[in-house]
Amino acid sequence: MTNFFSKIFTKYPIKTRRLLEILPGFFSWMLILFPLWGSFAIPYFVAYFILFFDVYWLYKSFSVAVTSFIASNRIKADESKNWLEKASVLSDFEKVNHIIIIPNFKENVNKLRDTIKAVANQTFPTKRIFIILAMEEREQDAKQKVNILIKEFNETFGQIFATYHPDIEGEVKGKSSNEAYAGRQAYRQLIKKGLIDIDFATISSVDADSIFDRQYFSYLTHSFLTDEKRYNKFWQSANVNYNNFWKIPAPTRIIAFFGNIWRMAVLVQHDKLVSNSTYSLSFKLLKRVDYWDVDVIPEDYRIFFKTFYMLKGEAWVEPIFLKTSMDAPLSQGYIKSLKNKYDQERRWSWGVSDDPLFIKWWFTVPNVPFVRKTVMLYNVLIDHFLWPVNWFILTVAANIIPFINPVFSRTSLGYKLPSIAGTILTFCLLALLMLIIVDYRTRPKSKSLSRTREFLFPLEFILLPIVGFFFSTLPALISHTQLMLGKRLEYKVTEKI
């Protein structure tokens, strides 16, 4: 069967690609508009669809609440363990080295310094940590920043050096192409010269605002050495936006809250866990799959699925039950900060542009276990395809049918639909309460924050319907539509001060 589809994709490369690019936007718009046109033609079907979706959302809400609670307990337990002690007794401990790539463009030197300091404070021996500042050649003051940081940390690590990614024809400007260039330079300068044994090296893709837990690389070393399939693995911690949580505008804080909870929850959701933002893998695996791709902006999902299919399904993401704290978008001024958050959501939602390729690989790559590849694809598609849809179905759909079709509103189902839907979604507030408790237990306490301010935080959720539309649904819908129309997204750096 894969041979058949391979022939189709080979014979019609442009048509199949465009068809798959149209699919996410078509699906999203169809579901968004379904209550409008369906209210005339098939009102009962639309009503039951809305109720089914509300029940699904109720299940999803409690599922995230339960899994985030489990993950937060595991994080608390693993934070208290001495991972250096556990790792240092293992054979080959002395052979392990960690390479860290920090891709950045127009990043504040103080922000980079904070990230490097977090690495310098690791319990793992820092002389076996190698830092690569992956700069863009087109950035005017890149060398000046590099000189400052190398002078400050030159004696701290095994090595700290910079790469300068040139603008190369055919490449998409962004994190992925920059990392690919830096990764190849790391191979030439560290592994090919014999400074590091590739069999005992990990490489981490690190956002420029990542503040690691002090035990991250000790934990990673233990996981790496005790895993029989270490050369088929990625490692992922809980990436949370705690660095500036109380400094960002309330709308951004609400989005950050749900993002933090979600990224903790997926640590215990097995095949839902995919590499994101800041993650690690064995250098041997990265070399095997020929580094990151250079024709894409969002690189994290792409590198995992590329690996997954190249290894015929023999690739996994293992959780590291520690928190890696990052910045939420923040600029000079309230409005600019909100605009910055919107731009970040646009970039994140552009991850839907990878879905056509994932679907193509599902059809054409042979000898990949059917059940696992289907589950993996389903998890990605359901999140991406419904991203622009959820808000419309949950907030307005139940009230549209009685308004558009007064005849149906006089039936028993039509009359009760808004109240039934409202009751189901009201139970979701219990899940939200659980999420607030999990967040409170997990989030670091700020000494400068008053108890009253923290206690009043849940009141900000009154903004959720507005925030959800403008900072999640709208940017995702625009990304879906832009992809459907065959337009590309221009990479924009997220400002974080």
C-alpha positions as CSV (number, residue, x, y, z in Angstrom):
1,M,0.0,0.0,0.0
2,T,2.8,2.4,0.8
3,N,4.3,1.8,-2.7
4,F,1.0,2.8,-4.2
5,F,0.9,6.1,-2.3
6,S,4.5,6.7,-3.0
7,K,3.8,6.5,-6.7
8,I,0.9,9.0,-6.3
9,F,3.0,11.5,-4.4
10,T,5.9,11.1,-6.8
11,K,3.7,11.5,-9.9
12,Y,1.8,14.5,-8.6
13,P,4.2,16.2,-6.1
14,I,2.8,19.7,-6.3
15,K,-0.9,18.7,-6.4
16,T,-0.6,16.3,-3.5
17,R,1.4,18.9,-1.4
18,R,-1.2,21.6,-2.1
19,L,-4.1,19.2,-1.3
20,L,-2.5,18.4,2.1
21,E,-1.8,22.1,2.7
22,I,-5.5,23.0,2.1
23,L,-6.7,20.2,4.4
24,P,-6.1,21.8,7.8
25,G,-7.7,25.1,6.8
26,F,-10.6,23.4,5.1
27,F,-11.2,21.2,8.1
28,S,-11.1,24.1,10.5
29,W,-13.4,26.4,8.5
30,M,-15.8,23.6,7.8
31,L,-16.3,22.9,11.5
32,I,-16.4,26.6,12.4
33,L,-19.1,27.2,9.8
34,F,-20.9,23.9,10.4
35,P,-23.3,25.3,13.0
36,L,-24.3,28.1,10.6
37,W,-25.2,26.1,7.5
38,G,-26.0,22.9,9.4
39,S,-28.7,24.7,11.4
40,F,-30.8,24.9,8.3
41,A,-30.2,21.5,6.8
42,I,-29.5,19.1,9.6
43,P,-30.2,20.9,12.9
44,Y,-30.5,17.7,15.0
45,F,-27.2,16.4,13.8
46,V,-25.5,19.8,14.6
47,A,-27.0,19.8,18.1
48,Y,-25.7,16.4,18.9
49,F,-22.4,17.2,17.4
50,I,-22.1,20.3,19.8
51,L,-23.1,18.2,22.8
52,F,-20.6,15.5,21.8
53,F,-17.9,18.1,21.4
54,D,-18.7,19.6,24.9
55,V,-18.5,16.2,26.5
56,Y,-15.2,15.6,24.7
57,W,-13.9,19.0,26.1
58,L,-15.1,17.9,29.6
59,Y,-13.1,14.7,29.3
60,K,-10.1,16.5,27.9
61,S,-10.2,19.1,30.8
62,F,-10.2,16.4,33.5
63,S,-7.7,14.3,31.6
64,V,-5.2,17.3,31.6
65,A,-6.1,18.0,35.3
66,V,-5.3,14.5,36.4
67,T,-2.2,14.0,34.3
68,S,-0.8,17.4,35.3
69,F,-1.4,16.5,38.9
70,I,0.5,13.2,38.5
71,A,3.3,14.9,36.6
72,S,3.6,17.7,39.2
73,N,3.9,15.1,42.0
74,R,6.6,13.2,40.0
75,I,8.5,16.5,39.4
76,K,8.4,17.3,43.2
77,A,9.7,13.8,43.9
78,D,12.5,13.9,41.3
79,E,13.6,17.4,42.3
80,S,14.5,16.1,45.7
81,K,16.7,13.3,44.4
82,N,20.5,13.6,44.0
83,W,20.8,12.8,40.3
84,L,24.6,13.4,40.2
85,E,25.1,10.8,42.9
86,K,22.8,8.4,41.0
87,A,24.6,9.0,37.7
88,S,28.2,9.1,39.0
89,V,28.1,5.4,40.1
90,L,27.2,4.2,36.6
91,S,29.8,2.8,34.3
92,D,30.9,5.2,31.6
93,F,29.8,8.2,33.6
94,E,33.2,9.8,33.0
95,K,32.8,9.5,29.3
96,V,29.6,11.5,29.0
97,N,29.7,15.0,27.6
98,H,26.8,17.4,26.8
99,I,26.7,19.9,23.9
100,I,24.3,22.8,24.2
101,I,23.3,24.8,21.1
102,I,21.7,28.2,21.9
103,P,20.3,29.6,18.6
104,N,19.5,33.3,18.8
105,F,19.0,36.4,16.8
106,K,19.0,39.9,18.2
107,E,18.8,38.4,21.7
108,N,19.7,40.6,24.6
109,V,23.2,39.8,25.9
110,N,21.8,39.7,29.5
111,K,19.2,37.2,28.5
112,L,21.9,34.9,27.0
113,R,24.1,35.4,30.1
114,D,21.2,34.3,32.4
115,T,20.8,31.1,30.3
116,I,24.5,30.3,30.4
117,K,24.7,31.0,34.1
118,A,22.0,28.4,34.7
119,V,24.2,25.9,32.8
120,A,27.2,27.0,34.8
121,N,25.3,26.3,38.0
122,Q,24.6,22.6,37.0
123,T,25.6,19.9,39.4
124,F,27.1,18.0,36.5
125,P,30.8,18.8,35.9
126,T,30.7,21.9,33.7
127,K,34.1,21.0,32.1
128,R,32.2,18.3,30.3
129,I,29.6,20.7,29.0
130,F,30.2,22.5,25.7
131,I,28.2,25.6,24.7
132,I,27.7,26.8,21.2
133,L,26.3,30.3,20.7
134,A,24.5,29.8,17.3
135,M,24.5,33.4,15.9
136,E,23.2,34.7,12.6
137,E,25.8,36.2,10.4
138,R,23.5,39.0,9.4
139,E,23.2,40.3,13.0
140,Q,25.4,43.4,13.2
141,D,26.5,43.2,16.9
142,A,26.6,39.4,17.1
143,K,30.4,39.2,17.5
144,Q,30.4,41.9,20.2
145,K,27.9,39.9,22.3
146,V,29.9,36.7,21.7
147,N,33.1,38.3,22.8
148,I,31.5,39.5,26.1
149,L,30.1,36.1,26.9
150,I,33.2,34.0,25.9
151,K,35.4,36.3,28.0
152,E,33.1,35.8,31.0
153,F,32.6,32.0,30.7
154,N,35.7,30.8,28.9
155,E,37.1,29.1,32.0
156,T,33.8,27.6,33.1
157,F,33.0,25.0,30.4
158,G,34.8,22.4,28.3
159,Q,34.5,25.0,25.5
160,I,32.3,27.9,24.6
161,F,32.4,29.2,21.1
162,A,30.1,30.7,18.5
163,T,29.0,29.8,15.0
164,Y,27.8,32.4,12.5
165,H,25.0,31.1,10.2
166,P,25.1,32.8,6.8
167,D,22.0,33.4,4.7
168,I,22.0,30.5,2.3
169,E,19.8,30.3,-0.7
170,G,17.0,27.8,-0.3
171,E,17.0,27.9,3.4
172,V,14.2,29.4,5.6
173,K,15.6,31.9,8.1
174,G,14.9,30.8,11.6
175,K,15.9,28.5,14.5
176,S,16.0,25.2,12.5
177,S,18.4,26.3,9.8
178,N,20.6,28.0,12.4
179,E,20.8,24.9,14.5
180,A,21.5,22.7,11.6
181,Y,24.5,24.8,10.8
182,A,25.7,24.9,14.4
183,G,25.2,21.2,14.8
184,R,27.5,20.4,11.8
185,Q,30.1,22.9,13.1
186,A,29.9,21.1,16.5
187,Y,30.6,17.8,14.8
188,R,33.7,19.2,13.0
189,Q,35.1,21.0,16.0
190,L,34.3,18.6,18.9
191,I,33.7,15.1,17.6
192,K,35.8,14.9,14.5
193,K,38.8,16.3,16.3
194,G,38.4,13.7,19.0
195,L,37.5,16.0,21.9
196,I,34.2,14.2,22.5
197,D,33.1,10.5,21.9
198,I,30.0,10.6,19.8
199,D,28.8,7.4,21.5
200,F,28.6,9.3,24.9
201,A,27.5,12.7,23.8
202,T,24.1,14.4,24.0
203,I,23.1,17.6,22.2
204,S,20.5,20.0,23.5
205,S,18.5,22.5,21.5
206,V,18.1,25.4,24.0
207,D,16.0,28.5,23.6
208,A,17.9,31.6,24.6
209,D,15.7,32.2,27.7
210,S,15.9,28.7,29.1
211,I,16.7,28.4,32.8
212,F,17.5,24.8,33.6
213,D,16.9,23.1,36.9
214,R,20.4,22.7,38.5
215,Q,20.1,18.9,38.1
216,Y,19.0,18.8,34.5
217,F,22.2,17.5,33.0
218,S,22.9,15.1,35.9
219,Y,19.3,13.7,35.4
220,L,19.9,13.5,31.6
221,T,23.2,11.7,32.1
222,H,21.5,9.1,34.3
223,S,18.7,8.6,31.8
224,F,21.1,8.4,28.9
225,L,23.4,5.8,30.6
226,T,20.5,3.6,31.9
227,D,18.6,3.5,28.6
228,E,19.4,0.6,26.3
229,K,17.9,2.5,23.4
230,R,19.6,5.8,24.1
231,Y,20.5,6.3,20.4
232,N,16.8,6.3,19.6
233,K,15.7,8.8,22.2
234,F,14.9,12.4,22.8
235,W,14.6,13.8,26.4
236,Q,12.1,16.4,27.3
237,S,11.6,18.4,30.6
238,A,8.5,20.5,31.5
239,N,9.1,23.8,29.7
240,V,7.2,26.4,31.8
241,N,7.0,30.2,31.5
242,Y,7.9,31.1,35.1
243,N,10.8,33.5,34.6
244,N,8.6,36.6,34.3
245,F,5.2,35.2,35.1
246,W,4.1,38.2,37.3
247,K,5.6,40.8,35.0
248,I,3.6,40.0,31.8
249,P,0.1,41.3,31.0
250,A,-2.8,39.4,32.4
251,P,-3.9,38.0,28.9
252,T,-0.4,36.7,28.3
253,R,-0.3,35.2,31.8
254,I,-3.5,33.3,31.2
255,I,-2.1,31.7,28.0
256,A,1.2,31.0,29.8
257,F,-0.8,29.3,32.7
258,F,-2.5,26.8,30.3
259,G,0.8,26.3,28.4
260,N,2.6,25.5,31.6
261,I,0.0,23.0,32.7
262,W,-0.2,21.3,29.3
263,R,3.6,20.9,29.1
264,M,3.6,19.2,32.5
265,A,0.7,17.0,31.7
266,V,2.2,15.6,28.5
267,L,5.2,14.3,30.4
268,V,3.0,11.3,31.5
269,Q,0.9,11.0,28.3
270,H,3.4,8.7,26.5
271,D,3.0,9.1,22.7
272,K,1.5,12.6,23.1
273,L,4.9,13.7,24.3
274,V,6.9,15.2,21.4
275,S,10.1,17.3,21.6
276,N,9.3,21.0,22.1
277,S,11.3,24.2,22.4
278,T,14.2,23.0,24.6
279,Y,15.0,19.3,24.5
280,S,18.0,16.9,24.2
281,L,18.9,13.9,22.1
282,S,22.0,11.8,21.5
283,F,24.5,13.4,19.1
284,K,24.8,10.0,17.4
285,L,21.0,10.1,16.6
286,L,21.2,13.7,15.4
287,K,24.1,12.8,13.0
288,R,22.2,9.7,11.8
289,V,19.1,11.7,10.8
290,D,21.3,14.5,9.2
291,Y,20.6,17.2,11.7
292,W,17.7,19.6,11.7
293,D,16.0,20.6,8.4
294,V,16.7,24.0,6.9
295,D,13.4,24.5,5.0
296,V,11.2,25.0,8.1
297,I,10.6,27.5,10.9
298,P,9.2,25.4,13.8
299,E,11.9,22.7,14.2
300,D,10.9,20.7,17.3
301,Y,8.1,18.5,16.0
302,R,9.8,18.2,12.6
303,I,13.0,16.8,14.0
304,F,11.1,14.2,16.1
305,F,8.8,13.0,13.3
306,K,11.7,13.0,10.8
307,T,13.5,10.7,13.2
308,F,10.4,8.6,13.9
309,Y,10.0,7.7,10.2
310,M,13.6,7.4,9.4
311,L,13.9,4.9,12.2
312,K,10.8,3.1,11.2
313,G,8.9,4.0,14.3
314,E,11.8,3.2,16.7
315,A,12.1,6.7,18.2
316,W,10.7,7.9,21.5
317,V,10.6,11.0,23.7
318,E,11.5,10.2,27.4
319,P,10.3,12.6,30.1
320,I,12.7,14.4,32.4
321,F,10.6,15.3,35.5
322,L,12.2,18.6,36.1
323,K,11.1,22.2,35.1
324,T,12.9,24.3,32.6
325,S,11.8,27.8,33.1
326,M,11.4,30.3,30.2
327,D,10.2,33.8,29.5
328,A,6.7,34.6,28.2
329,P,6.8,37.4,25.6
330,L,7.4,40.8,27.2
331,S,8.2,44.2,25.5
332,Q,8.4,47.8,26.4
333,G,4.7,48.8,26.9
334,Y,1.5,46.9,27.5
335,I,0.2,46.9,23.9
336,K,3.5,46.0,22.4
337,S,3.8,43.1,24.8
338,L,0.4,41.8,23.7
339,K,1.4,42.2,20.1
340,N,4.5,40.2,20.8
341,K,2.5,37.4,22.3
342,Y,0.2,37.4,19.3
343,D,3.2,37.1,17.0
344,Q,4.5,34.2,19.1
345,E,1.2,32.4,18.8
346,R,1.3,32.9,15.0
347,R,4.7,31.3,14.9
348,W,3.7,28.4,17.1
349,S,0.5,27.8,15.2
350,W,2.5,27.8,12.0
351,G,3.5,24.3,13.1
352,V,0.5,23.2,11.2
353,S,2.6,23.6,8.1
354,D,4.4,20.4,9.1
355,D,1.2,18.4,9.1
356,P,1.1,17.8,5.3
357,L,4.6,16.3,5.5
358,F,3.6,14.1,8.5
359,I,0.5,12.9,6.6
360,K,2.6,12.2,3.5
361,W,5.1,10.1,5.6
362,W,2.2,8.2,7.2
363,F,1.1,7.1,3.7
364,T,4.5,6.6,2.0
365,V,7.1,5.4,4.6
366,P,7.0,1.5,4.7
367,N,7.6,-0.8,7.6
368,V,6.4,1.6,10.4
369,P,4.1,0.0,13.0
370,F,0.6,1.0,11.9
371,V,-0.9,1.5,15.3
372,R,1.8,3.6,16.7
373,K,2.3,5.8,13.6
374,T,-1.5,6.3,13.5
375,V,-1.7,7.3,17.2
376,M,1.2,9.7,16.8
377,L,-0.3,11.3,13.7
378,Y,-3.8,11.5,15.3
379,N,-2.4,13.2,18.4
380,V,-0.8,15.9,16.4
381,L,-3.6,16.4,13.9
382,I,-6.3,16.6,16.6
383,D,-4.4,19.3,18.4
384,H,-3.5,21.3,15.3
385,F,-6.8,20.9,13.4
386,L,-9.0,21.8,16.4
387,W,-6.8,24.7,17.6
388,P,-8.8,27.4,15.7
389,V,-12.1,25.5,16.2
390,N,-12.4,24.9,19.9
391,W,-13.4,28.5,20.9
392,F,-16.2,28.7,18.3
393,I,-17.8,25.4,19.3
394,L,-17.5,26.0,23.0
395,T,-18.6,29.6,23.2
396,V,-21.2,30.4,20.5
397,A,-22.2,27.3,18.6
398,A,-25.0,26.2,21.0
399,N,-26.7,29.6,20.8
400,I,-26.5,29.8,17.0
401,I,-28.9,27.1,16.1
402,P,-32.0,28.5,18.0
403,F,-31.2,32.0,16.6
404,I,-30.8,30.8,13.0
405,N,-33.5,28.1,13.0
406,P,-36.5,29.3,15.2
407,V,-38.5,26.3,14.2
408,F,-35.9,23.9,15.7
409,S,-35.6,26.1,18.8
410,R,-39.3,25.2,19.6
411,T,-38.4,21.5,19.7
412,S,-37.4,19.9,23.0
413,L,-33.7,19.5,22.0
414,G,-33.5,22.9,20.4
415,Y,-35.0,24.6,23.5
416,K,-32.7,22.8,26.0
417,L,-29.5,22.8,23.9
418,P,-28.0,26.0,25.3
419,S,-28.7,25.0,28.9
420,I,-27.4,21.4,28.4
421,A,-24.3,22.7,26.8
422,G,-23.8,25.3,29.5
423,T,-24.2,22.7,32.2
424,I,-21.6,20.4,30.7
425,L,-19.1,23.2,30.3
426,T,-19.8,24.4,33.9
427,F,-18.4,21.1,35.1
428,C,-15.2,22.1,33.3
429,L,-14.8,24.8,36.0
430,L,-14.0,21.9,38.5
431,A,-11.1,20.9,36.2
432,L,-10.0,24.5,36.0
433,L,-9.9,24.6,39.8
434,M,-7.8,21.5,39.9
435,L,-5.4,23.2,37.4
436,I,-5.1,26.3,39.5
437,I,-4.2,24.1,42.5
438,V,-1.6,22.2,40.5
439,D,-0.1,25.5,39.2
440,Y,0.0,26.9,42.7
441,R,1.8,23.8,44.1
442,T,4.3,23.8,41.2
443,R,5.1,27.4,40.5
444,P,8.0,28.9,42.4
445,K,6.9,31.4,45.1
446,S,7.9,35.0,44.5
447,K,9.2,36.7,47.7
448,S,8.2,40.1,46.3
449,L,4.7,39.1,45.5
450,S,2.0,39.7,48.1
451,R,-0.3,36.9,49.2
452,T,-3.3,39.0,48.1
453,R,-2.0,39.4,44.5
454,E,-1.4,35.6,44.2
455,F,-4.8,34.9,45.7
456,L,-6.6,37.2,43.2
457,F,-4.9,35.6,40.2
458,P,-7.8,33.2,39.4
459,L,-10.0,36.3,38.9
460,E,-8.1,37.0,35.8
461,F,-9.7,34.0,34.2
462,I,-12.8,36.1,33.6
463,L,-10.9,37.3,30.6
464,L,-10.5,33.8,29.2
465,P,-13.2,34.1,26.4
466,I,-11.6,37.2,25.0
467,V,-8.0,36.1,25.5
468,G,-8.8,32.7,24.0
469,F,-10.1,34.2,20.8
470,F,-7.4,36.9,20.2
471,F,-4.3,35.1,21.5
472,S,-5.0,31.5,20.5
473,T,-7.9,31.0,18.1
474,L,-7.4,34.0,15.8
475,P,-3.6,33.5,15.2
476,A,-4.2,29.8,14.6
477,L,-7.0,30.4,12.2
478,I,-4.9,32.9,10.2
479,S,-2.1,30.4,10.0
480,H,-4.4,27.6,8.8
481,T,-5.9,30.0,6.2
482,Q,-2.5,31.3,5.1
483,L,-1.3,27.7,4.6
484,M,-4.5,26.9,2.7
485,L,-3.9,29.8,0.3
486,G,-0.3,28.8,-0.3
487,K,1.4,31.7,1.5
488,R,4.4,31.4,3.7
489,L,5.0,32.8,7.2
490,E,7.9,35.2,7.7
491,Y,10.0,34.4,10.8
492,K,9.8,37.0,13.5
493,V,11.9,36.9,16.7
494,T,9.8,37.0,19.9
495,E,11.1,39.9,22.0
496,K,11.7,39.0,25.7
497,I,13.1,41.6,28.0
